[in-house]
């Protein structure tokens, strides 16, 4: 397994936060693993994955922008105009040399630019041509998002690039293909490119849009007012342009007798990774994390260890970071963290919860409470919804998650945040409810 230490490659580090002390008979070990990538460059000067580096080589990335052109994009007509303007703004944000395509999405997917099953290479001329092509976009037809994703996958894989990224905009529900068709498309595209998804207006399905972003390791958000699209698309493209290493996996090695209970990303958003494991040799498994720029993310790892006697200690898990190589092997990014277990009869040591673990356990519960509360509200169970959303208010207050607290206050009247006493509002703007649901998994980090 190769290690990388070239100067222009981002440097990865792994820090582990845990209370390693277990009481007699204790078997569950929890740790927060902070992964940080620094020094690879700044936005606009991204570099390629390690196996594609060569001195002075230009960055190697491809982006497909999928724009909803279904009939509903004409209501109101400003929506289509805003979508065209936003796509133009995103194209302006592409750095020179990035390969790109624009796809118009209805019940079928059409190549808007450059066409012919190819990608264009960004420069002043192709950006201008792409923006001219956008003027021909008009609304009409249905919505089959799986076809858009499959076309994006075909186009993005047509060139040998290190980083492949999609941006998807929809304003409606995926009514012209079955949920099974969309799931099959997501399964086919997973691991082949990352994708940010945006819902514009309030006629789309939150679980569809967040499901697309989750499956393809991207971000999801609502742009309730189409006038905000250009700023949002510019930010998304800037972030995409800052990605420097693709297909990074969190590799977990555990000793004999140890089982992994779960692995989840807990910052900047909650993302369940447990079921996405791929085996990587004896007692090791890889969990996908997508593409990285200069950034830091937190993961919660929970393992069950065999019972041991007081005074014994063991390595419960070893965490490292790997990227795929052309020959099918994995390249090690040179950072590692150790999760330990030590059995003690010191009650204070063995019963104290690590602050990081406690904080993120609360953030994961907060996301779940919001989802359950909104589902119960839609189902007409107002008592159940009040209890769950009250608990969410309490958790947001306890953890200092001010953004989520603000969103909750648009759906419930907060009587007492510390006890989670709330009343459901009788009238809630659809955009406010959808914003809360879409952003429910966004977390705040532990105050250091």
Secondary structure, 3 states (H helix, E strand, C coil): CCECCCCCCCEEEEEEEECCEECCCCCEEEEEEEEEEECCCCCCCCCCCHHHCCCCCCCCEEEEEEEECCHHHHCCCHHHHHHHHHHHHHHHHCCCCCEEEEEEECCCEEEEECCCCCCEECCHHHHHHHHHHHCCCCCCCCCCHHHHHHHHHHHHCCCCCCEEEEEEEECCCCCCCCHHHHHHHHHHHCCCCEEEEEEECCCCCHHHHHHHHHHCCCCEEEECCHHHHHHHHHHHHHHHHCCCEEEEEEEEECCCCCEEEEEEEEECECEECHHHCEECCCCEEEEEEEEECCEEEEEEEEEECCCCCCCCEEEEEEEEEEEECCCCCEEEEEEEEEEEEEECCCHHHHHCCCHHHHHHHHHHHHHHHHHHHHHHHHCCCHHHHHHHHHHHHHHHHHHCCHHHHHHHCCCEEEEECCCCEEEECCCCCHHHHHHHHHCCCECCCCCC
